Amino acid sequence: MELTGSMNMIGYGLAAIGPGIGIGLIFAAYISGVARQPEAQGRLQSIAILGFALAEALAIIGIALAFVL
């Protein structure tokens, strides 16, 4: 059995699961926090957006490495 194509893309596809799950957990915690303390929405929203940006940056770095390597 011969594989054709780039194994890097298969690896990236598997590695993209991590940031996807992380983003889901970040916003699940944000929704839970706002439901418990609505007055803290502003502070929690900025933390959630920062966490989203960092998790998404990992996915972007991963796809860049998949193309380079």
DAPEKA-V394301 format. One record per helix or strand of 3 or more residues. SS is the DSSP state (2 for helix, 1 for strand). FROM is the first residue (numbers start at 1). LEN is the number of residues. If there is no record, write none. Layout:
# DAPEKA-V394301
<<SS;FROM;LEN> <SS;FROM;LEN>>
This chain:
# DAPEKA-V394301
<<2;7;30> <2;38;31>>
